[in-house]
Amino acid sequence: MRVRGLLILFSFSLLLAGSAYFIFLHSIFPGLVPGYGGGERFALNKANDFTFQLPWWAHSRLHLSPQANDTIELYIDGN
């Protein structure tokens, strides 16, 4: 009987921790965009047809700072 109670308590704790993690991943984590300049560099060249696409949906602002030697065109949602 004691083992069954511990198993139920362990299962409930695991369910609670998993639920908290799921809520964190879908509500808090997408908004954690670093304000100190964290990011990823990429280069445009003939190999990628001088194009780059960010297939990313952010819950907060997205800061882009392009550096180029020529004129660039930036499209957001096709506009």
Protein Blocks (a to p, Z undefined) as FASTA:
>chain_A
ZZmmmmmmmmmmmmmmmmmmmmmmmmmmmmmccfehpacdddddfknoopacdddddfbd
cddddddfbdcdddeehZZ
